[in-house]
Amino acid sequence: MKVPNPRDANAAATRALIIGKARKVFAKKGFVDAGLAEIVTAAGVTTGAVYHHFGDKKGLFLAVAETVEGDILKGVMLAAATKSGSWEQLLAAVDATLEICAEPDVQRIIFIDAPTVIGPAAWREIELKYAFGGMLQAFQRLIDEGVIRSGSADVLASILLGALIEAARAVARARDKHAAMADARATVARLFASLRTA
């Protein structure tokens, strides 16, 4: 059994602290206007610590974006786990995705900045490890089970994830977010119901 190394634990704690503070700054100001000086001050670390753990500002942003993606996936998986059956799990996951993705920090970091800062192709590879990858697997399972019409799970997941993202953006922009969320949920539910074979 490996004995925990206090140095490794300290490094992990420092890394998590920087990511947490950077997430707030990136969410508030966006990648371009977020300054490393503000992030290191908020985290109480040196600029050297940021460079040591992340390489540069882009590396730090990538770590933040992956953390946000991980949080989305956790929330979606928890929601899906409350249901039984592939279709019910998908609907619960979709509902959770819509709600989480309407959050301002998720909107800014994941949908506005990440594709530009990291690049669309590289960002898609990252998304495949998280929520998009989970949705892709869910659609493939439902196609295999004959629950939804056959076709390309990749194309279907891409189109429907795009619809979810736009719905979340509409909720995020709305003055009455509660009403907008109810409308988005109902619309998305109808959209997904149209995919069923019976």
Backbone as CSV, one residue per row, in Angstrom:
resi,resn,N_x,N_y,N_z,CA_x,CA_y,CA_z,C_x,C_y,C_z
1,MET,0.844,-1.195,0.000,0.000,0.000,0.000,0.880,1.245,0.000
2,LYS,0.555,2.171,-0.905,1.357,3.381,-1.039,1.025,4.362,0.083
3,VAL,2.069,4.883,0.718,1.886,5.864,1.791,1.656,7.234,1.163
4,PRO,0.599,7.955,1.569,0.337,9.271,0.991,1.519,10.219,1.225
5,ASN,1.864,10.955,0.206,2.962,11.915,0.276,2.395,13.297,0.575
6,PRO,2.770,13.901,1.731,2.239,15.220,2.078,2.533,16.272,1.010
7,ARG,3.673,16.117,0.353,4.044,17.079,-0.688,3.053,17.019,-1.860
8,ASP,2.690,15.787,-2.239,1.714,15.613,-3.315,0.357,16.177,-2.917
9,ALA,-0.029,15.954,-1.663,-1.309,16.461,-1.165,-1.324,17.984,-1.180
10,ASN,-0.201,18.597,-0.771,-0.098,20.057,-0.775,-0.177,20.606,-2.191
11,ALA,0.503,19.925,-3.128,0.488,20.359,-4.530,-0.922,20.271,-5.094
12,ALA,-1.631,19.184,-4.775,-3.003,19.006,-5.256,-3.926,20.070,-4.662
13,ALA,-3.715,20.387,-3.390,-4.533,21.402,-2.724,-4.282,22.780,-3.337
14,THR,-3.025,23.085,-3.611,-2.682,24.369,-4.231,-3.296,24.467,-5.619
15,ARG,-3.188,23.390,-6.371,-3.749,23.344,-7.723,-5.265,23.569,-7.676
16,ALA,-5.937,22.882,-6.767,-7.394,23.016,-6.647,-7.783,24.433,-6.231
17,LEU,-6.993,25.026,-5.343,-7.252,26.398,-4.890,-7.148,27.376,-6.057
18,ILE,-6.097,27.243,-6.837,-5.901,28.138,-7.990,-7.034,27.973,-8.991
19,ILE,-7.406,26.730,-9.265,-8.490,26.466,-10.211,-9.796,27.097,-9.719
20,GLY,-10.087,26.940,-8.436,-11.317,27.495,-7.866,-11.378,29.012,-7.986
21,LYS,-10.277,29.681,-7.665,-10.243,31.147,-7.764,-10.269,31.597,-9.213
22,ALA,-9.543,30.879,-10.070,-9.508,31.235,-11.490,-10.881,31.070,-12.123
23,ARG,-11.598,30.053,-11.697,-12.952,29.830,-12.236,-13.832,31.050,-12.017
24,LYS,-13.757,31.630,-10.842,-14.563,32.819,-10.538,-14.157,33.996,-11.406
25,VAL,-12.852,34.183,-11.588,-12.363,35.309,-12.389,-12.700,35.120,-13.866
26,PHE,-12.472,33.916,-14.389,-12.804,33.651,-15.792,-14.299,33.791,-16.040
27,ALA,-15.109,33.351,-15.089,-16.564,33.442,-15.236,-17.022,34.893,-15.242
28,LYS,-16.382,35.716,-14.435,-16.781,37.118,-14.314,-16.274,37.964,-15.478
29,LYS,-15.021,37.746,-15.883,-14.387,38.637,-16.856,-14.150,38.025,-18.226
30,GLY,-14.229,36.715,-18.323,-13.888,36.068,-19.578,-12.384,35.874,-19.678
31,PHE,-11.965,34.987,-20.581,-10.547,34.651,-20.703,-9.687,35.859,-21.044
32,VAL,-10.108,36.640,-22.022,-9.288,37.754,-22.508,-9.032,38.782,-21.415
33,ASP,-10.067,39.141,-20.661,-9.934,40.211,-19.660,-9.504,39.723,-18.277
34,ALA,-9.437,38.428,-18.092,-8.995,37.892,-16.792,-7.478,38.019,-16.704
35,GLY,-7.015,38.648,-15.647,-5.571,38.825,-15.474,-5.002,37.821,-14.486
36,LEU,-3.807,37.319,-14.785,-3.164,36.388,-13.854,-2.923,37.040,-12.508
37,ALA,-2.638,38.341,-12.515,-2.375,39.051,-11.253,-3.583,38.961,-10.325
38,GLU,-4.779,39.118,-10.891,-6.002,39.043,-10.084,-6.207,37.630,-9.552
39,ILE,-5.912,36.645,-10.379,-6.091,35.251,-9.971,-5.119,34.874,-8.864
40,VAL,-3.840,35.245,-9.011,-2.853,34.870,-7.986,-3.127,35.604,-6.674
41,THR,-3.612,36.843,-6.764,-3.964,37.580,-5.549,-5.130,36.900,-4.836
42,ALA,-6.150,36.516,-5.611,-7.318,35.851,-5.026,-6.930,34.519,-4.392
43,ALA,-5.998,33.802,-5.027,-5.586,32.490,-4.520,-4.525,32.580,-3.430
44,GLY,-3.888,33.755,-3.310,-2.832,33.909,-2.317,-1.580,33.115,-2.656
45,VAL,-1.289,33.005,-3.962,-0.103,32.277,-4.414,0.738,33.206,-5.282
46,THR,1.871,32.712,-5.735,2.722,33.494,-6.632,2.387,33.160,-8.085
47,THR,2.806,34.060,-8.967,2.642,33.794,-10.400,3.416,32.537,-10.781
48,GLY,4.556,32.344,-10.126,5.370,31.157,-10.383,4.610,29.871,-10.099
49,ALA,3.751,29.898,-9.081,2.955,28.703,-8.752,1.989,28.367,-9.886
50,VAL,1.413,29.408,-10.494,0.508,29.193,-11.625,1.282,28.577,-12.787
51,TYR,2.437,29.135,-13.093,3.249,28.604,-14.198,3.725,27.185,-13.896
52,HIS,4.049,26.927,-12.639,4.511,25.587,-12.251,3.417,24.538,-12.466
53,HIS,2.197,24.859,-12.055,1.097,23.888,-12.126,0.417,23.832,-13.496
54,PHE,0.389,24.962,-14.217,-0.439,25.013,-15.433,0.312,25.453,-16.693
55,GLY,1.520,25.907,-16.561,2.299,26.323,-17.727,2.087,27.773,-18.106
56,ASP,0.841,28.157,-18.320,0.515,29.537,-18.675,-0.975,29.775,-18.434
57,LYS,-1.441,30.959,-18.818,-2.848,31.309,-18.603,-3.784,30.364,-19.361
58,LYS,-3.412,29.993,-20.582,-4.242,29.077,-21.366,-4.307,27.706,-20.698
59,GLY,-3.181,27.247,-20.161,-3.165,25.968,-19.458,-4.054,26.000,-18.225
60,LEU,-4.048,27.141,-17.528,-4.918,27.303,-16.360,-6.383,27.301,-16.796
61,PHE,-6.673,28.008,-17.878,-8.052,28.035,-18.368,-8.516,26.631,-18.747
62,LEU,-7.652,25.875,-19.398,-7.993,24.500,-19.780,-8.328,23.664,-18.544
63,ALA,-7.533,23.816,-17.482,-7.791,23.075,-16.243,-9.132,23.486,-15.640
64,VAL,-9.437,24.783,-15.693,-10.717,25.279,-15.185,-11.866,24.713,-16.013
65,ALA,-11.734,24.775,-17.336,-12.794,24.290,-18.228,-13.041,22.799,-18.022
66,GLU,-11.964,22.029,-17.850,-12.140,20.587,-17.610,-12.803,20.339,-16.259
67,THR,-12.499,21.171,-15.275,-13.142,21.048,-13.963,-14.641,21.316,-14.074
68,VAL,-14.995,22.353,-14.828,-16.415,22.671,-15.031,-17.109,21.518,-15.757
69,GLU,-16.465,20.989,-16.808,-17.030,19.840,-17.530,-17.225,18.654,-16.581
70,GLY,-16.249,18.431,-15.713,-16.359,17.348,-14.734,-17.518,17.553,-13.789
71,ASP,-17.736,18.804,-13.375,-18.864,19.121,-12.489,-20.200,18.893,-13.195
72,ILE,-20.261,19.275,-14.476,-21.480,19.044,-15.255,-21.770,17.547,-15.320
73,LEU,-20.739,16.777,-15.645,-20.915,15.322,-15.766,-21.377,14.710,-14.447
74,LYS,-20.792,15.149,-13.334,-21.208,14.625,-12.021,-22.682,14.913,-11.763
75,GLY,-23.094,16.156,-12.032,-24.495,16.530,-11.822,-25.439,15.734,-12.689
76,VAL,-25.053,15.518,-13.933,-25.872,14.766,-14.877,-25.963,13.299,-14.461
77,MET,-24.829,12.729,-14.068,-24.807,11.319,-13.648,-25.647,11.108,-12.387
78,LEU,-25.575,12.037,-11.453,-26.379,11.930,-10.231,-27.868,11.968,-10.561
79,ALA,-28.232,12.861,-11.486,-29.647,12.959,-11.878,-30.103,11.673,-12.558
80,ALA,-29.280,11.143,-13.461,-29.637,9.920,-14.181,-29.761,8.735,-13.231
81,ALA,-28.915,8.719,-12.199,-28.902,7.596,-11.253,-30.185,7.501,-10.425
82,THR,-30.971,8.565,-10.410,-32.226,8.539,-9.645,-33.339,7.818,-10.399
83,LYS,-33.086,7.473,-11.673,-34.108,6.837,-12.510,-33.684,5.437,-12.923
84,SER,-34.663,4.627,-13.328,-34.353,3.303,-13.854,-34.835,3.249,-15.296
85,GLY,-34.114,2.541,-16.124,-34.459,2.469,-17.538,-33.695,3.514,-18.330
86,SER,-33.195,3.116,-19.489,-32.346,3.986,-20.306,-33.031,5.288,-20.698
87,TRP,-34.317,5.206,-21.092,-35.023,6.405,-21.547,-35.239,7.393,-20.400
88,GLU,-35.678,6.898,-19.256,-35.906,7.768,-18.099,-34.596,8.387,-17.621
89,GLN,-33.523,7.616,-17.673,-32.210,8.134,-17.285,-31.768,9.248,-18.229
90,LEU,-32.017,9.051,-19.526,-31.657,10.082,-20.504,-32.428,11.367,-20.235
91,LEU,-33.728,11.263,-20.001,-34.540,12.452,-19.754,-34.085,13.197,-18.502
92,ALA,-33.757,12.440,-17.447,-33.261,13.064,-16.218,-31.920,13.752,-16.469
93,ALA,-31.068,13.107,-17.257,-29.754,13.678,-17.582,-29.901,14.945,-18.416
94,VAL,-30.818,14.923,-19.364,-31.066,16.085,-20.229,-31.585,17.251,-19.399
95,ASP,-32.513,16.972,-18.501,-33.069,18.009,-17.643,-31.979,18.632,-16.770
96,ALA,-31.117,17.788,-16.211,-30.021,18.289,-15.380,-29.029,19.092,-16.211
97,THR,-28.749,18.627,-17.430,-27.839,19.347,-18.323,-28.364,20.744,-18.607
98,LEU,-29.642,20.840,-18.910,-30.257,22.132,-19.201,-30.125,23.084,-18.020
99,GLU,-30.419,22.578,-16.832,-30.356,23.428,-15.637,-28.926,23.872,-15.326
100,ILE,-27.984,22.934,-15.368,-26.590,23.254,-15.046,-26.007,24.208,-16.083
101,CYS,-26.328,23.961,-17.353,-25.734,24.761,-18.422,-26.288,26.182,-18.500
102,ALA,-27.375,26.453,-17.791,-27.915,27.812,-17.739,-27.183,28.675,-16.714
103,GLU,-26.315,28.047,-15.892,-25.561,28.802,-14.889,-24.573,29.746,-15.584
104,PRO,-24.447,30.996,-15.092,-23.594,31.991,-15.765,-22.136,31.567,-15.941
105,ASP,-21.544,30.910,-14.932,-20.132,30.525,-15.077,-19.962,29.448,-16.145
106,VAL,-20.918,28.538,-16.238,-20.865,27.490,-17.263,-21.028,28.117,-18.643
107,GLN,-21.974,29.035,-18.773,-22.184,29.723,-20.044,-20.897,30.388,-20.531
108,ARG,-20.282,31.155,-19.640,-19.100,31.928,-20.037,-17.909,31.033,-20.348
109,ILE,-17.610,30.135,-19.434,-16.389,29.329,-19.574,-16.530,28.271,-20.661
110,ILE,-17.624,27.525,-20.645,-17.761,26.367,-21.531,-18.252,26.732,-22.928
111,PHE,-19.251,27.597,-23.013,-19.877,27.832,-24.314,-19.364,29.062,-25.050
112,ILE,-18.843,30.035,-24.313,-18.334,31.237,-24.980,-16.823,31.146,-25.193
113,ASP,-16.084,30.907,-24.123,-14.620,30.987,-24.221,-13.920,29.700,-24.650
114,ALA,-14.337,28.555,-24.117,-13.576,27.315,-24.346,-13.362,26.971,-25.821
115,PRO,-14.397,27.003,-26.670,-14.150,26.638,-28.073,-13.151,27.569,-28.756
116,THR,-13.145,28.852,-28.363,-12.241,29.828,-28.964,-10.830,29.701,-28.405
117,VAL,-10.719,29.644,-27.091,-9.404,29.615,-26.435,-8.684,28.300,-26.727
118,ILE,-9.402,27.197,-26.621,-8.787,25.876,-26.767,-8.805,25.413,-28.224
119,GLY,-9.781,25.902,-28.986,-9.928,25.494,-30.385,-11.053,24.485,-30.502
120,PRO,-11.886,24.609,-31.555,-13.064,23.740,-31.668,-12.745,22.240,-31.689
121,ALA,-11.739,21.848,-32.448,-11.421,20.417,-32.559,-10.898,19.864,-31.240
122,ALA,-9.970,20.596,-30.626,-9.410,20.150,-29.344,-10.483,20.148,-28.262
123,TRP,-11.371,21.143,-28.304,-12.429,21.214,-27.299,-13.416,20.062,-27.460
124,ARG,-13.726,19.668,-28.702,-14.625,18.544,-28.917,-14.036,17.261,-28.342
125,GLU,-12.723,17.088,-28.471,-12.060,15.912,-27.887,-12.232,15.891,-26.373
126,ILE,-12.143,17.056,-25.760,-12.327,17.158,-24.303,-13.782,16.870,-23.944
127,GLU,-14.712,17.436,-24.709,-16.147,17.212,-24.439,-16.513,15.734,-24.501
128,LEU,-15.842,14.997,-25.373,-16.121,13.565,-25.505,-15.819,12.804,-24.220
129,LYS,-14.932,13.353,-23.391,-14.597,12.696,-22.123,-15.634,12.994,-21.048
130,TYR,-16.478,13.978,-21.300,-17.398,14.430,-20.260,-18.864,14.300,-20.711
131,ALA,-19.639,15.361,-20.570,-21.087,15.277,-20.794,-21.448,14.856,-22.215
132,PHE,-20.765,15.411,-23.210,-21.095,15.024,-24.580,-20.831,13.541,-24.802
133,GLY,-19.734,13.057,-24.268,-19.424,11.632,-24.394,-20.486,10.764,-23.737
134,GLY,-20.973,11.221,-22.576,-22.033,10.483,-21.888,-23.326,10.462,-22.692
135,MET,-23.648,11.606,-23.301,-24.859,11.678,-24.117,-24.723,10.792,-25.354
136,LEU,-23.546,10.799,-25.938,-23.281,9.960,-27.112,-23.502,8.483,-26.777
137,GLN,-22.980,8.043,-25.641,-23.153,6.647,-25.213,-24.628,6.327,-24.944
138,ALA,-25.324,7.289,-24.328,-26.746,7.076,-24.015,-27.563,6.906,-25.296
139,PHE,-27.296,7.745,-26.292,-28.032,7.632,-27.554,-27.710,6.326,-28.270
140,GLN,-26.450,5.922,-28.246,-26.085,4.667,-28.897,-26.796,3.494,-28.235
141,ARG,-26.886,3.517,-26.895,-27.578,2.456,-26.167,-29.059,2.423,-26.535
142,LEU,-29.681,3.604,-26.639,-31.105,3.673,-26.977,-31.364,3.240,-28.418
143,ILE,-30.440,3.549,-29.310,-30.564,3.084,-30.702,-30.455,1.562,-30.733
144,ASP,-29.455,1.036,-30.015,-29.245,-0.418,-29.971,-30.453,-1.154,-29.382
145,GLU,-31.101,-0.514,-28.404,-32.265,-1.119,-27.753,-33.546,-0.932,-28.565
146,GLY,-33.469,-0.127,-29.624,-34.647,0.130,-30.451,-35.630,1.105,-29.837
147,VAL,-35.179,1.858,-28.821,-36.060,2.815,-28.146,-36.237,4.072,-28.990
148,ILE,-35.186,4.474,-29.691,-35.277,5.622,-30.589,-34.904,5.185,-31.997
149,ARG,-35.292,6.005,-32.953,-35.051,5.676,-34.351,-33.558,5.542,-34.612
150,SER,-33.214,4.582,-35.459,-31.797,4.346,-35.737,-31.212,5.487,-36.561
151,GLY,-29.919,5.576,-36.550,-29.181,6.622,-37.245,-27.840,6.768,-36.575
152,SER,-27.181,7.861,-36.836,-25.871,8.111,-36.243,-26.028,8.719,-34.853
153,ALA,-25.526,8.017,-33.855,-25.583,8.537,-32.481,-24.769,9.819,-32.374
154,ASP,-23.667,9.901,-33.109,-22.806,11.084,-33.062,-23.536,12.311,-33.593
155,VAL,-24.190,12.149,-34.739,-24.935,13.272,-35.330,-26.094,13.664,-34.426
156,LEU,-26.818,12.673,-33.939,-27.966,12.929,-33.068,-27.534,13.654,-31.791
157,ALA,-26.479,13.157,-31.161,-25.994,13.787,-29.927,-25.518,15.208,-30.190
158,SER,-24.838,15.428,-31.321,-24.346,16.771,-31.661,-25.500,17.749,-31.844
159,ILE,-26.523,17.316,-32.577,-27.675,18.193,-32.836,-28.424,18.500,-31.541
160,LEU,-28.670,17.469,-30.749,-29.457,17.669,-29.535,-28.681,18.399,-28.446
161,LEU,-27.367,18.186,-28.394,-26.559,18.958,-27.444,-26.581,20.430,-27.843
162,GLY,-26.519,20.690,-29.154,-26.619,22.072,-29.635,-27.937,22.707,-29.225
163,ALA,-29.016,21.937,-29.344,-30.331,22.443,-28.937,-30.367,22.735,-27.436
164,LEU,-29.775,21.848,-26.643,-29.722,22.061,-25.190,-28.920,23.309,-24.838
165,ILE,-27.786,23.492,-25.524,-26.942,24.653,-25.262,-27.699,25.942,-25.580
166,GLU,-28.390,25.951,-26.721,-29.150,27.151,-27.095,-30.310,27.396,-26.131
167,ALA,-30.944,26.333,-25.687,-32.025,26.476,-24.701,-31.473,27.050,-23.392
168,ALA,-30.316,26.555,-22.985,-29.686,27.058,-21.760,-29.296,28.528,-21.911
169,ARG,-28.828,28.900,-23.086,-28.487,30.313,-23.335,-29.727,31.191,-23.240
170,ALA,-30.826,30.708,-23.785,-32.074,31.468,-23.734,-32.520,31.671,-22.287
171,VAL,-32.383,30.630,-21.470,-32.728,30.732,-20.048,-31.796,31.723,-19.355
172,ALA,-30.507,31.637,-19.656,-29.517,32.514,-19.021,-29.775,33.988,-19.344
173,ARG,-30.279,34.265,-20.566,-30.532,35.652,-20.991,-31.878,36.183,-20.507
174,ALA,-32.793,35.289,-20.164,-34.172,35.690,-19.840,-34.248,36.497,-18.541
175,ARG,-35.176,37.425,-18.518,-35.407,38.188,-17.287,-36.095,37.318,-16.254
176,ASP,-37.102,36.581,-16.701,-37.810,35.654,-15.810,-37.241,34.253,-16.047
177,LYS,-36.166,33.948,-15.331,-35.469,32.682,-15.548,-36.330,31.465,-15.178
178,HIS,-37.171,31.610,-14.185,-38.033,30.505,-13.768,-38.992,30.128,-14.893
179,ALA,-39.647,31.133,-15.478,-40.590,30.876,-16.577,-39.850,30.350,-17.804
180,ALA,-38.689,30.922,-18.080,-37.903,30.485,-19.247,-37.439,29.042,-19.084
181,MET,-37.061,28.667,-17.870,-36.618,27.297,-17.629,-37.784,26.322,-17.811
182,ALA,-38.958,26.696,-17.317,-40.142,25.834,-17.477,-40.463,25.659,-18.957
183,ASP,-40.382,26.735,-19.720,-40.653,26.686,-21.160,-39.606,25.828,-21.870
184,ALA,-38.335,26.019,-21.502,-37.249,25.253,-22.121,-37.397,23.766,-21.821
185,ARG,-37.729,23.439,-20.582,-37.914,22.029,-20.209,-39.031,21.381,-21.018
186,ALA,-40.143,22.086,-21.152,-41.283,21.540,-21.891,-40.930,21.355,-23.366
187,THR,-40.229,22.329,-23.934,-39.846,22.263,-25.348,-38.868,21.126,-25.598
188,VAL,-37.878,21.018,-24.729,-36.875,19.954,-24.866,-37.525,18.589,-24.686
189,ALA,-38.459,18.476,-23.757,-39.152,17.201,-23.532,-39.914,16.771,-24.786
190,ARG,-40.581,17.740,-25.451,-41.306,17.427,-26.690,-40.339,16.999,-27.790
191,LEU,-39.209,17.687,-27.856,-38.195,17.361,-28.865,-37.685,15.932,-28.686
192,PHE,-37.367,15.577,-27.458,-36.847,14.231,-27.194,-37.931,13.173,-27.368
193,ALA,-39.160,13.497,-27.007,-40.255,12.540,-27.163,-40.462,12.185,-28.641
194,SER,-40.160,13.122,-29.529,-40.343,12.890,-30.973,-39.367,11.853,-31.510
195,LEU,-38.325,11.532,-30.750,-37.324,10.560,-31.197,-37.757,9.119,-30.952
196,ARG,-38.713,8.931,-30.062,-39.089,7.563,-29.676,-39.770,6.816,-30.806
197,THR,-39.493,5.541,-30.847,-40.099,4.720,-31.900,-41.560,4.438,-31.608
198,ALA,-41.938,4.471,-30.332,-43.339,4.208,-29.985,-43.704,4.979,-28.735
